[in-house]
Amino acid sequence: MRRRAFIAFVSGAALWPAVARAQHRFKIGLLDTGIGAYFTVPFISKLEELGYVEGKNIAIERKNAEGTVERLNDFAADLVRQQVDVIVTIGTPAAFAAKQGTSTIPIVLGANSDPVGVGLVASLARPGGNATGTSLMAPELSAKRLDILRTLEPGISRFAMLWDSSNPGMAQRVHETEIAADQSHVLIHTVGPRNFDELEAAFAELLSQRPDAVLVTTEAFTRRYRAQILGFVNNNKLPAMFEESSWVEAGGLMSYGPDYQETFRTAAILVDKILKGARPGDLPIEQPTAFELVLNLKTAKAIGHEIPPSMLALSNRVIE
């Protein structure tokens, strides 16, 4: 073999592993307790910023349980059979299904309420095992939501909280809210429907209790019945606090919480690190650092509650 041809051959051989890696198509599994479109858009957008384009160097297998938790184990098992490179979960039930399905495939927990409290990871700093992700837990968040509602109307003293009691990730959220209510010397009544019939019964129970204001958790179940929940609180002129701004955009009165879309952009960054070789158990769980207050003035007027100037000044966004 002539020297020039030999050098070209050797150089090409040396470059081959890098070329192979660049052309490799990763497969990402999205395991969603609910429907997921709201969360997957920022996730995929961030992946594209990081150089991952669906149909080119990544494939995305979507599994949406649409609020039917019983389907999640089968979906997780299917993703394992497909040998995806990483599973991204949306919601605590999906996270449990993924953890039950595999101890080897990396898992990124997207917008998980309390991964340490429910036993999904060992700690926030060093999750251990095959999982990392993002957490929505933040100190004093529940107390802050109560304070904002009391700013709306200082005489408010009777609260209700609507949540899905079948979701283990929400139990800590409810517990924290109960502690905050006790410290603020206000009453709180919780209702935890798990299906549509129980939701109807919960509405009747709330009417009999007649709270001054309602807090609604954000999860697959409440998102599935968002129209019914918004119709109930607005038709009965109950000021309601939500955890995520899409509820306010759909007609809710107010929300206070982390930027959920930013949370899923962070999940994409974690996926990128894992695909580049990082061990998920060594990547700290990311927590939110910025929170936003969103108000809907049209809804406030419709239910007969004027937003005080002090609250408007604190808001990050106002929908008119």
SULRA-V82513 format. One record per residue. N is the residue number from 1. D_LAST is the distance of its C-alpha to the last C-alpha in Angstrom with 2 decimals. Layout:
n-><N,N>
d_last-><D_LAST,D_LAST>
This chain:
n-><1,2,3,4,5,6,7,8,9,10,11,12,13,14,15,16,17,18,19,20,21,22,23,24,25,26,27,28,29,30,31,32,33,34,35,36,37,38,39,40,41,42,43,44,45,46,47,48,49,50,51,52,53,54,55,56,57,58,59,60,61,62,63,64,65,66,67,68,69,70,71,72,73,74,75,76,77,78,79,80,81,82,83,84,85,86,87,88,89,90,91,92,93,94,95,96,97,98,99,100,101,102,103,104,105,106,107,108,109,110,111,112,113,114,115,116,117,118,119,120,121,122,123,124,125,126,127,128,129,130,131,132,133,134,135,136,137,138,139,140,141,142,143,144,145,146,147,148,149,150,151,152,153,154,155,156,157,158,159,160,161,162,163,164,165,166,167,168,169,170,171,172,173,174,175,176,177,178,179,180,181,182,183,184,185,186,187,188,189,190,191,192,193,194,195,196,197,198,199,200,201,202,203,204,205,206,207,208,209,210,211,212,213,214,215,216,217,218,219,220,221,222,223,224,225,226,227,228,229,230,231,232,233,234,235,236,237,238,239,240,241,242,243,244,245,246,247,248,249,250,251,252,253,254,255,256,257,258,259,260,261,262,263,264,265,266,267,268,269,270,271,272,273,274,275,276,277,278,279,280,281,282,283,284,285,286,287,288,289,290,291,292,293,294,295,296,297,298,299,300,301,302,303,304,305,306,307,308,309,310,311,312,313,314,315,316,317,318,319,320>
d_last-><76.87,76.51,74.90,71.91,71.13,71.54,69.08,66.53,67.06,66.70,63.59,61.99,62.90,61.44,58.14,57.92,56.31,53.45,52.98,53.04,50.39,48.14,48.50,48.11,45.31,43.72,42.39,39.30,38.60,35.08,35.46,32.25,32.04,29.09,27.90,26.92,25.17,22.16,24.72,27.38,25.39,25.06,28.57,30.18,28.39,29.83,33.19,33.25,32.68,35.68,37.80,37.64,37.02,37.09,40.07,41.86,42.52,40.55,40.25,37.54,38.49,35.50,36.11,33.26,34.24,31.10,31.33,35.06,36.57,40.11,39.75,39.08,42.73,43.90,41.21,42.16,45.83,45.22,43.55,46.58,48.95,47.25,47.91,44.46,44.40,41.45,39.28,35.60,34.31,30.87,30.96,33.86,35.77,35.91,37.18,39.95,40.95,41.27,43.28,45.51,46.01,47.16,48.46,49.03,46.12,43.46,40.28,36.91,34.73,31.10,28.57,31.26,30.54,33.89,36.58,39.16,38.70,39.16,42.08,40.87,41.92,44.32,42.13,39.08,41.37,43.89,42.70,46.12,47.09,45.21,41.57,38.95,35.18,31.98,31.13,27.89,29.76,29.12,30.66,28.81,25.68,26.03,26.68,23.59,21.37,23.26,22.92,19.13,19.08,21.68,19.68,17.05,20.04,23.43,25.46,24.37,27.63,27.78,25.97,26.35,26.14,26.00,27.76,30.32,33.68,35.49,33.73,35.91,33.33,31.11,33.98,33.84,30.07,30.73,33.76,31.92,29.28,32.18,33.83,30.72,30.43,34.12,33.92,31.09,33.16,30.65,31.39,30.01,30.92,30.63,30.72,31.64,31.77,33.33,33.01,31.30,33.85,33.41,29.62,30.18,32.63,30.23,27.67,30.57,31.60,28.20,28.21,31.68,30.76,27.59,26.03,23.56,21.29,21.60,21.72,21.81,23.66,22.89,25.97,27.34,27.80,24.36,22.76,25.19,24.02,20.33,19.52,22.03,20.88,17.21,18.61,20.98,18.84,16.08,18.81,20.75,17.93,18.81,16.56,16.98,17.17,17.51,19.37,17.54,14.04,14.59,14.39,10.81,10.05,12.18,10.53,12.02,11.06,12.13,14.68,17.28,19.96,21.57,20.32,21.97,22.18,23.99,26.27,27.41,27.96,30.23,31.96,32.78,34.40,36.52,37.58,38.67,40.78,42.41,43.26,44.88,47.08,45.41,46.22,43.11,44.70,44.99,41.34,39.37,36.40,33.28,30.82,27.24,27.09,23.41,20.61,16.84,14.42,11.00,8.54,6.08,5.14,5.53,8.62,9.72,10.07,11.79,14.20,14.89,14.12,12.85,11.83,14.74,14.71,17.04,14.74,11.90,14.85,15.98,12.90,13.33,9.84,6.33,3.79,0.00>
